[in-house]
Amino acid sequence: MADIADKKPNVNAKVKKAKGGGGGGGGKKKEVKKETGLGLTKKKDENFGEWYSEVVVHGEMIEYYDISGCYILRPWTMAIWEIMQAFFDAEIKKMKIKNCYFPLFVSPAVLEKEKDHIEGFAPEVAWVTKSGKSELEVPIAIRPTSETVMYPYYSKWIRGHRDLPLKLNQWCNVVRWEFSNPTPFIRSREFLWQEGHTAFATKEEADKEVLEILELYRRIYEEFLAIPVVKGKKSENEKFAGGLYTTSVEAFVPNTGRGVQGATSHCLGQNFAKMFDITFENEKGEKAMIWQNSWAYSTRTIGVMVMVHGDDKGLVLPPKVASVQAVVIPVPFKDADIQAIFDACLKTVEELTEAGLRVEADLRDNYSPGWKYSHWELKGVPLRIEIGPKDLEKKQVRLVRRDNSSKVDIPMVDLVKEVKETLEKIQQNLFDVAKQKRDASIQLAKTWDEFTAALGEKKLILAPWCDEQAVEEDVKARTKGEIGAAKSLCSPFDQPELPEGTLCFASGKPAKKWTYWGRSY
C-alpha cells in the first residue's frame, strides 16, 4: 500500500497550500503548483498514488475529512453506489432475500464468542469507552462486520425446518480502524457496503447460493463497472476468519501491479452455528445444525473503477454507472444566436431524458466552452454533445467520446438512436481495453526465479501450487519488502490443465492447482 497513502491533493486552485487534516492525523500541508483551476498535476504512469488522490478529489468523488481514513462521499460517488445498489437489491429480492437492519454496536461478550473470527478482526475493532465524561462500565465495539451481531438472533428465530432458509441482507456502514496507508474507497476506516447473512438446512443449498451471489458480484464489476475479474476460491490463509471457505472476484490494477479483492462470498459452514447454538428440528424430528453463508461488496468497487479506467485528464466513467451519461455544451461563436443554441441544447436534453438517459446541459455563461470540456472530462462524463451555430444550420450535433476522444457529427433526427449506440460502444470498449491490459499483465511462472522476476515486473502471476498453508506463509516471508509481500489472490474456478508431474513453484512438491499470486491492496 506504500504506493497510495492518504495524501491530500491541492484542491483550491487559488491557494498554493492545500488544507491539511485535523484531529485524525490527516497529513502535512504541502506546496502544489497550479496554473489553472482545472486539470491534474500528476500523471497516472509517473506517480500513481498522487494521481489517484487528485482524481478522486478534483473529480468531485470525495472530500477529505478531518479524521484520517474517513472521507466524505459526494453526490458524484453516491449516484454510482445507488445504481449498483438498485441492481443488486433487485436481484437478491428475486432470490427471496429480505432487507433488515441491525444495530451498529456489539457487546464484547458476543464479539469474542467466535475466537478465530475476532482474532482476524481484533486489530481493526474500534471501541466506545466513554459516555460524555463517564467511563463505560463495559466498552462497546463498533461493528467491523455483523456475524456476531446477528447470529444470537438467528438462534432465537430458527426453531424448526419451516423457519429455513432464513435469508437476510443489510445495507449499512462498518468501521475497521485501519492504521496504515488509508486510501479513499480502497482502504478506509468507515465504508458503505451490503452484507448478506443466510441460513440453510443443508450444505448443498449453502454452496449453491455462494456461487449465485458471486455471479452477481461478477456482473457488478464486468457489466456495470467494465472491469474484468477472476472468479475463484481463496486459500486457507486468506479465507474469511472463522469460515469454511471463501470465494471472491479478483480485479487487477496494471499500473501498480496489485490485485484487488473485489467482493467475497463465504460459506461459513457450521462453525458459527456451533458457537451461537443455531439449531433446528428437521423433518424427521431430529435436532440439526444449520449451514450459513455471508457475502458482501462495498464502496471499494468505486475505487477499483477509478484506478482501472481513469487517465491523465481525470475520471473515465462507464455509462451504466455514470451520474450524467452525456453533457450538452453550447459552442456559440461571435454574433451567433445564443438563445437559439441554448434552446437546441435544452431540447436535446429533454429528448434524451425522455428516452431514459441521464443528461444535463452546461449553460453557464461565465465559462468558455474549452473550460467546460476540461471540467466534464475531469469528472469522467462518458459523452459530450456540442452544439454550435453551424450545427444548427446543418441540423446536427457533435458527439465526443470520453474514452477515446473520437468525434462524430450526427443528424438531430437520429439523436436518441446514435447516443444510445455510442454509450453502448463506450461501455464495451472500456471493458475490452481493461481486459486487454489485464490479460497482458498475466505471467505464467513455474519456478521461484520466474515468480520473483514476474513480481518485480508488477505482473499478475499464475503459478502451480501445492496448496499448503506453510508454503504460502513462506512465500510471504521471502517476498516481504517496502511495497508489501506477495500472497495468493485466488485459485480460479476456470483451471488450466495441470500436466502430471507439475511441481509447485515455491516448494518443489507436486502441484495440486493453478493459483493467482501477486501483491494486493
C-alpha positions in Angstrom: 0.0 0.0 0.0 3.0 2.3 0.0 2.2 3.5 -3.5 -1.0 5.2 -2.4 -1.0 6.8 1.0 -3.8 9.0 2.4 -2.4 12.1 0.6 -4.5 15.2 0.1 -4.0 17.0 -3.3 -4.3 20.7 -3.5 -8.0 21.2 -4.0 -8.0 25.0 -4.2 -6.5 26.4 -7.4 -6.1 29.9 -5.9 -4.3 28.9 -2.8 -0.9 27.1 -3.1 -1.2 25.2 0.1 -3.8 22.5 0.4 -5.7 22.4 3.7 -4.2 19.8 6.0 -6.0 17.3 8.1 -7.2 17.7 11.7 -7.5 15.6 14.8 -7.2 12.3 13.0 -3.7 12.8 11.7 -4.5 13.8 8.1 -1.1 14.6 6.8 1.2 17.5 6.3 0.5 20.7 4.3 2.4 20.7 1.0 3.1 23.0 -1.9 1.5 22.1 -5.2 1.9 24.4 -8.2 -1.1 25.1 -10.2 -1.7 27.1 -13.4 -5.4 26.8 -13.7 -8.4 25.7 -11.7 -8.6 22.6 -13.8 -6.5 19.6 -14.7 -4.3 17.2 -12.8 -0.7 17.9 -11.8 0.3 14.3 -11.6 0.4 11.6 -14.3 -1.0 8.1 -13.8 2.1 6.4 -15.1 4.5 8.5 -13.2 3.0 9.0 -9.7 0.0 6.7 -9.4 -0.7 7.4 -5.7 -0.8 11.2 -6.0 -2.6 11.0 -9.4 -5.3 8.8 -7.7 -5.7 11.3 -4.8 -6.1 14.2 -7.2 -8.6 12.4 -9.4 -11.0 11.4 -6.6 -10.9 15.0 -5.2 -10.9 17.1 -8.4 -13.4 14.7 -10.0 -15.7 15.5 -7.0 -15.9 11.9 -5.9 -14.8 12.5 -2.3 -13.6 15.3 0.1 -11.0 14.7 2.8 -12.4 14.7 6.3 -10.6 16.0 9.4 -10.2 12.4 10.7 -7.6 10.4 8.7 -9.0 7.4 6.9 -12.6 8.9 6.7 -13.9 10.5 3.6 -17.0 12.5 2.6 -18.7 10.7 -0.3 -20.0 13.4 -2.6 -23.1 13.1 -4.9 -21.0 12.0 -7.9 -20.0 9.0 -5.9 -23.3 8.3 -4.3 -25.0 8.2 -7.7 -22.7 5.4 -8.8 -23.3 3.5 -5.5 -27.1 3.9 -5.8 -27.1 2.5 -9.4 -25.2 -0.6 -8.3 -27.4 -0.9 -5.2 -30.6 -0.8 -7.3 -29.3 -3.6 -9.5 -28.1 -5.8 -6.7 -31.0 -5.2 -4.4 -33.5 -6.2 -7.1 -31.5 -9.4 -7.9 -31.3 -10.6 -4.3 -35.0 -9.9 -3.9 -35.6 -12.3 -6.8 -33.7 -14.9 -4.6 -36.2 -14.2 -1.8 -33.6 -12.4 0.3 -35.1 -9.7 2.6 -33.5 -6.5 3.8 -33.2 -5.7 7.5 -31.1 -3.5 9.8 -29.1 -4.5 12.9 -27.5 -2.1 15.4 -24.0 -0.6 14.9 -22.9 -1.6 18.4 -21.6 -5.0 19.6 -21.1 -6.2 23.2 -17.6 -7.6 23.9 -19.1 -10.9 25.1 -20.8 -11.5 21.8 -18.0 -10.2 19.6 -15.4 -12.5 21.3 -17.6 -15.6 21.2 -16.1 -16.9 17.9 -12.3 -17.0 18.7 -10.9 -17.3 15.1 -13.3 -14.7 13.8 -12.4 -12.0 16.4 -8.7 -12.7 16.1 -9.0 -11.9 12.4 -10.6 -8.5 13.1 -9.2 -7.6 16.6 -6.6 -5.0 15.4 -9.3 -3.1 13.4 -12.1 -3.0 16.0 -13.0 0.5 17.3 -14.4 0.7 20.8 -16.7 3.2 22.5 -15.3 3.6 26.1 -17.0 6.8 27.3 -20.5 8.3 27.6 -20.0 12.1 28.0 -17.2 12.3 30.6 -18.1 9.0 32.3 -16.2 5.8 31.5 -18.5 3.0 30.4 -18.5 0.0 32.7 -18.2 -2.3 29.7 -16.8 -0.9 26.5 -18.9 -1.4 23.4 -17.4 -2.4 20.0 -18.5 -0.8 16.7 -19.2 -3.5 14.1 -16.4 -4.4 11.8 -18.8 -6.9 10.2 -22.1 -8.3 11.6 -21.8 -12.1 12.0 -21.6 -11.8 15.8 -24.3 -9.0 15.9 -26.9 -11.0 14.0 -26.4 -14.7 14.9 -27.6 -14.6 18.5 -31.0 -13.7 17.0 -30.8 -16.3 14.3 -30.6 -18.8 17.2 -33.8 -17.2 18.6 -35.7 -17.1 15.3 -34.8 -20.5 13.9 -36.5 -23.4 15.7 -37.7 -25.9 13.1 -37.2 -26.7 9.4 -40.1 -24.5 8.4 -38.1 -21.5 9.6 -35.5 -22.2 7.0 -34.0 -20.9 4.8 -33.5 -17.5 6.6 -32.1 -15.1 4.2 -31.3 -11.5 5.3 -29.3 -8.6 3.9 -28.5 -5.2 5.3 -27.2 -2.0 3.6 -25.1 -0.3 6.2 -21.7 1.1 7.2 -19.0 -0.7 9.1 -15.9 0.6 10.8 -12.4 -1.0 10.6 -9.8 1.1 12.2 -7.0 0.7 9.7 -3.7 2.1 10.9 -1.6 2.1 7.8 -2.0 3.8 4.5 -5.7 4.6 4.4 -6.8 5.2 0.8 -10.1 6.6 -0.5 -12.5 3.8 -1.3 -9.9 1.1 -1.2 -8.9 1.1 2.5 -10.9 3.4 4.7 -11.9 3.4 8.4 -15.6 3.6 7.6 -17.2 2.4 4.5 -20.6 1.5 3.0 -21.5 -2.0 2.0 -24.2 -4.6 1.9 -23.8 -7.8 3.9 -25.9 -10.8 3.4 -26.3 -13.5 6.1 -28.2 -16.6 5.2 -29.0 -19.9 6.9 -29.9 -23.2 5.4 -30.8 -26.8 6.4 -28.2 -28.3 4.0 -24.7 -27.6 2.8 -25.9 -28.1 -0.8 -28.2 -25.1 -0.5 -25.5 -23.0 1.0 -22.9 -24.0 -1.7 -25.4 -23.1 -4.4 -26.1 -19.7 -3.1 -22.4 -18.9 -2.6 -21.9 -19.1 -6.4 -25.2 -17.4 -7.3 -24.1 -14.3 -5.2 -20.6 -14.5 -6.6 -22.0 -14.3 -10.1 -23.9 -11.1 -9.2 -20.6 -9.6 -8.0 -19.0 -10.6 -11.3 -21.9 -8.8 -13.1 -21.4 -5.6 -11.0 -17.7 -5.5 -12.0 -17.9 -6.6 -15.6 -21.3 -5.4 -16.8 -21.6 -2.2 -14.8 -18.1 -1.0 -13.9 -16.5 -2.6 -17.1 -13.7 -4.2 -15.1 -12.7 -7.8 -15.8 -12.5 -10.1 -12.8 -11.5 -13.7 -12.0 -13.9 -15.8 -10.0 -12.1 -18.2 -7.7 -11.5 -19.6 -4.2 -9.3 -18.1 -1.5 -6.6 -20.1 0.2 -6.9 -21.3 3.8 -4.7 -18.4 4.8 -6.7 -15.8 3.0 -10.3 -17.1 3.7 -12.7 -15.3 6.0 -11.8 -15.8 9.6 -14.0 -18.5 11.1 -15.5 -19.5 7.8 -15.4 -22.9 5.9 -14.3 -21.4 2.6 -14.3 -18.1 0.8 -14.9 -17.3 -2.9 -14.1 -14.0 -4.5 -14.0 -11.9 -7.6 -10.4 -10.6 -8.1 -9.6 -7.5 -10.1 -6.1 -6.2 -11.1 -4.6 -2.8 -11.4 -1.9 -3.0 -14.1 -0.4 0.4 -13.2 0.6 -0.7 -9.7 0.8 -4.4 -10.3 -1.6 -5.1 -7.4 -4.6 -7.3 -7.2 -7.8 -6.2 -5.6 -10.3 -8.4 -3.7 -13.4 -7.1 -5.4 -16.1 -8.8 -3.4 -16.4 -12.0 -1.3 -19.0 -14.8 -0.9 -18.3 -17.0 2.1 -19.6 -20.4 3.1 -19.4 -20.2 6.9 -20.2 -23.9 7.3 -21.5 -24.8 10.8 -18.8 -23.1 12.9 -20.9 -20.0 13.8 -24.0 -22.2 14.3 -22.0 -24.2 17.0 -20.8 -21.0 18.7 -24.2 -19.4 18.8 -26.2 -22.6 19.1 -28.3 -22.2 16.0 -30.1 -25.5 15.7 -33.4 -26.6 14.2 -35.7 -29.6 14.3 -35.5 -31.3 10.9 -38.4 -33.1 9.1 -37.5 -36.4 11.0 -37.9 -34.6 14.3 -34.1 -34.7 14.9 -32.0 -31.8 16.2 -29.7 -30.5 13.5 -27.2 -27.7 13.0 -27.8 -25.0 10.2 -25.4 -24.2 7.4 -24.6 -20.5 6.9 -23.2 -18.0 4.3 -22.2 -14.4 4.4 -21.3 -12.2 1.5 -20.5 -8.6 0.9 -19.4 -5.9 -1.6 -18.5 -2.3 -0.6 -17.7 1.1 -1.9 -14.2 -0.3 -2.7 -15.8 -1.2 -6.1 -15.8 2.5 -7.0 -12.1 2.9 -6.2 -11.2 0.0 -8.4 -13.2 1.7 -11.2 -11.2 4.9 -10.8 -7.9 3.1 -10.8 -8.6 0.9 -13.8 -10.3 3.5 -16.2 -9.0 6.9 -15.1 -6.4 8.7 -17.2 -4.3 11.9 -17.1 -7.4 14.0 -17.8 -9.3 12.6 -14.8 -12.1 10.2 -14.3 -13.5 7.9 -17.0 -16.9 6.7 -16.0 -18.6 3.7 -17.6 -22.0 4.9 -19.0 -24.0 2.3 -17.0 -23.0 3.8 -13.7 -22.3 7.5 -14.6 -24.5 10.0 -12.8 -24.5 12.0 -16.0 -24.2 9.9 -19.2 -23.9 12.8 -21.6 -23.4 16.6 -21.1 -24.7 19.1 -23.7 -22.4 22.1 -24.2 -23.3 25.2 -26.3 -20.5 26.4 -28.5 -21.5 30.0 -29.5 -19.3 32.0 -31.8 -19.2 35.8 -32.0 -22.5 37.2 -33.2 -24.2 33.8 -33.1 -27.8 33.5 -32.0 -27.0 32.3 -28.5 -30.7 31.8 -27.4 -31.3 29.6 -30.4 -28.3 27.5 -29.5 -29.4 27.3 -25.8 -32.9 26.3 -26.9 -31.4 23.5 -29.1 -29.3 22.3 -26.1 -32.3 22.2 -23.8 -34.4 20.4 -26.5 -31.5 17.8 -26.8 -31.5 17.2 -23.0 -35.3 16.9 -23.0 -35.3 14.4 -25.9 -32.6 12.2 -24.4 -34.0 12.3 -20.9 -37.4 11.2 -22.2 -35.6 8.3 -23.8 -34.4 7.2 -20.3 -30.8 8.6 -20.4 -29.2 10.8 -17.7 -28.3 14.0 -19.5 -27.5 17.6 -18.4 -26.7 20.8 -20.3 -24.0 23.2 -19.1 -25.4 26.7 -20.0 -23.1 28.6 -17.6 -22.1 31.9 -19.3 -19.1 32.6 -17.1 -17.1 29.7 -18.5 -15.7 29.2 -22.0 -16.6 26.0 -24.0 -13.0 24.9 -23.7 -13.1 25.2 -19.9 -16.4 23.2 -19.8 -14.8 20.5 -21.9 -12.0 20.1 -19.4 -14.3 20.2 -16.5 -16.6 17.4 -17.7 -13.7 15.3 -18.9 -12.2 15.6 -15.4 -15.5 14.4 -14.0 -15.5 11.5 -16.4 -18.8 12.0 -18.2 -18.9 9.4 -21.0 -20.2 11.6 -23.8 -20.0 15.3 -24.7 -22.6 16.7 -27.1 -21.6 20.0 -28.7 -24.0 22.4 -30.5 -22.8 25.5 -32.3 -24.2 27.8 -35.0 -23.0 25.6 -37.9 -24.6 22.6 -36.2 -27.9 24.4 -36.0 -27.7 25.3 -39.7 -26.9 21.6 -40.6 -29.4 20.2 -38.1 -26.7 18.1 -36.5 -24.8 17.8 -33.2 -21.3 16.7 -32.5 -20.6 13.7 -30.2 -17.2 13.5 -28.5 -16.4 10.3 -26.6 -14.5 10.5 -23.2 -12.9 7.1 -23.6 -11.0 7.6 -26.8 -11.7 11.3 -27.7 -13.2 10.4 -31.1 -15.6 12.9 -32.6 -18.6 12.4 -35.0 -21.3 14.7 -36.3 -24.8 13.1 -36.3 -28.2 14.3 -37.6 -30.5 15.6 -34.9 -33.3 13.3 -36.2 -31.1 10.3 -35.2 -30.1 11.8 -31.9 -31.6 9.2 -29.5 -30.5 6.2 -31.6 -27.0 7.4 -32.1 -26.4 8.5 -28.5 -27.7 5.1 -27.1 -25.5 3.2 -29.6 -22.4 5.3 -28.7 -22.9 4.8 -25.0 -23.1 1.1 -25.5 -19.9 1.2 -27.6 -18.1 3.2 -24.8 -19.2 0.7 -22.2 -17.9 -2.3 -24.2 -14.7 -0.5 -25.2 -13.9 0.3 -21.6 -14.2 -3.4 -20.7 -12.3 -4.6 -23.8 -9.4 -2.2 -23.1 -9.3 -3.0 -19.4 -9.3 -6.8 -20.2 -6.6 -6.4 -22.8 -4.4 -4.6 -20.2 -5.2 -7.1 -17.5 -4.5 -10.1 -19.8 -1.2 -8.6 -20.9 -0.2 -8.4 -17.2 -0.7 -12.2 -16.6 2.5 -14.1 -16.4 2.9 -17.8 -16.0 5.6 -18.8 -13.5 6.7 -22.4 -12.9 9.8 -21.7 -10.8 10.7 -19.5 -8.0 13.1 -17.5 -10.2 10.3 -16.9 -12.8 8.0 -15.9 -9.9 10.3 -13.3 -8.4 11.1 -11.9 -11.9 7.4 -11.5 -12.7 6.7 -10.0 -9.3 9.4 -7.4 -10.0 7.6 -6.5 -13.3 4.3 -5.9 -11.5 2.6 -9.0 -13.0 -0.4 -11.0 -12.1 1.2 -14.3 -11.6 -0.4 -17.7 -12.4 1.6 -20.4 -10.8 1.3 -24.1 -9.9 0.9 -24.6 -6.2 1.0 -27.5 -3.7 -1.9 -25.8 -1.7 -0.1 -25.9 1.6 -0.5 -23.1 4.2 3.1 -23.2 5.3 4.3 -22.7 1.8 2.1 -19.6 1.3 3.5 -18.2 4.6 7.0 -18.9 3.3 6.2 -17.0 0.0 5.0 -14.0 2.0 8.1 -14.1 4.2 10.5 -14.4 1.3 8.9 -11.6 -0.7 8.4 -9.1 2.1 9.7 -5.7 1.3 8.8 -2.0 1.4 6.0 -2.3 -1.1 4.5 -5.4 0.6 4.7 -9.1 0.3 3.2 -11.4 -2.4 0.3 -13.7 -1.4 -2.2 -15.9 -3.1 -5.1 -13.9 -4.6 -7.4 -16.9 -5.6 -7.4 -20.3 -7.3 -9.5 -19.7 -10.4 -12.6 -21.9 -10.9 -11.6 -22.0 -14.6 -8.4 -24.1 -14.1 -5.9 -24.5 -16.9 -4.8 -28.1 -17.5 -2.2 -29.2 -14.9 0.1 -31.7 -16.6 1.0 -34.8 -14.5 4.3 -34.3 -12.7 4.0 -30.4 -12.4 5.8 -29.1 -9.4 4.9 -26.3 -7.0 6.8 -23.1 -8.0 7.7 -22.4 -4.3 8.2 -25.8 -2.6 9.1 -28.2 -5.4 6.4 -30.6 -4.1 3.7 -32.0 -6.5 1.3 -29.2 -7.6 -2.4 -29.5 -6.9 -3.8 -26.5 -8.7 -3.1 -23.3 -10.5 -3.3 -20.2 -8.3 -3.0 -16.4 -9.0 -0.4 -14.7 -6.9 0.7 -11.1 -6.5 0.8 -8.0 -4.3 -2.6 -6.7 -3.4 -4.4 -3.8 -1.8 
